Amino acid sequence: MLAEDLGDHRPLDNARNNSMDDLLTALRAAAEPTRLRIVALLAHGELTVSELVRILGQSQPRISRHLKLLTEAGLLTRHPEGSWIFYRLADDSPKGAPGAEVARHLNALLPDINGVKDDGQILAQDLGRLAGVRRDRNEAAAAYFRDNAESWDKLRSLHADEAEVEKAIGDLLPDSGIDNLLDLGAGTGRILEMLAPRTRRGTGIDLSREMLAVARANLERAGCDHCQVRQGDLYQLPFAADAFDVITIHQVLHFLDEPGRAINEAARVLRPGGRLLIIDFAPHNQERLRQDHEHRRLGFADEDIHTWFQRAQIAHQQTISLAGDPLTVALWLAEKPRTQPEPAP
C-alpha cells in the first residue's frame, strides 16, 4: 500500500527521486531509432563522429546532436583527441546514475546480428559498414607501421629479447583479477593485449595519434573489446585519484623531460594496494638513440627510480635486470601503501 494511502505525505527520498529522473533521462535518450543504432554500434568499440556519419548515412550536425544527448544521459563517454572526438559506451556511471547499465541492457535486448535478422536488416547493414570502417583503419595503421618498422626493429635488436621482457612483466603482475589496468605510453597496444586475459578493463594513454591508430587496430584484431586507448598527457591524466589497481609505463620515461613528474601523476591515480611497474633502460652510452630515436635520457639508475618512488609516496618492491647488447632492460615494481604516510611537517 502506498504511503499516501495511509495519509503519510512525507516527501520522497531525494536520492531515489534523482535516480528515477536519471533512469527516465537515459531511457528517453535511447528511445529513438538512430540513437539506438549508435548504442548498438559502440558496443563493438569506440568510433569518431565522422565514422558514425559514414556508417549511419546522416549529416554530421545530426549525428553530433544524437551523441550529445546520449553522452549527457550517461550512456556514452567522449574522449577528445586533437581535432577528433572518440565516443564509447560508458564503462561506469557516477554513483546512482544508471546510464551505463541502461546501455548494457539495451544491447542485450538487441537481435543477434550474426544469427538473427532484424526488421529491414538495419543493424546488420550498420555492422557491415562498420566492418568497412575497421578495414580502412587497419590498412592505414599497417601502412604507418610498415613505414616505421625498420627503426622499431633496429631498436629492439639492441636490448633483451621481447619475449623475455614480457615474461618478466607477467611474473611481476597478478595472474588474474586485475580490475582496472592503465598503460601509460601505450604505443602499439602490446602491453594491453598481453595483459588483456588478466584484466576486466584496460586503458592505454599515448600522445601520438598515429601510434593510437596502430594500437586500436591491434586490439581490435586481438579481440580485446574490453581495452581502449585514448590520447592524453602523462603529466595530467584525465582520471580521478585511486582509479587503477595496476599501472604500467613501458619504454616511455626515456622520452620525457620530467620522468619524476610522470611517476608522481601515475601514483596519484593508483589505488592503495595497487602496483606500478616501470620498464625502461638501465644507464647506457648509446648517444645515437638521442639522434635517431629522440631519447631524452640514456637510461635510469636504480637510485633515480627509487628516489622518484619515495617522492610519489609509493614503496619500491623489486627490481629485475635483463641484460642485452648493448642495452639492459630494467623492471622496477612499486606498490602504493594502503595507508598513506603523514606529510612531513
Secondary structure, DSSP 8 states (H G I E B T S, - for coil): --GGGGT------HHHHHHHHHHHHHHHHH-SHHHHHHHHHHTT--EEHHHHHHHHT--HHHHHHHHHHHHHTTSEEEEEETTEEEEEE-S--STT--HHHHHHHHHHHS--TTT---GGGHHHHHHHHHHHHHHHHHHHHHHHHHHHHHHHHHHHTTSS-HHHHHHHHHHHS-SS-EEEEEEES-TTSHHHHHHGGGEEEEEEEES-HHHHHHHHHHHHHTT-TTEEEEE-BTTB-SS-TT-EEEEEEES-GGG-S-HHHHHHHHHHTEEEEEEEEEEEE-S---THHHHHH--SSS---HHHHHHHHHHTT-EEEEEEEE--SS--EEEEEEE--SS------
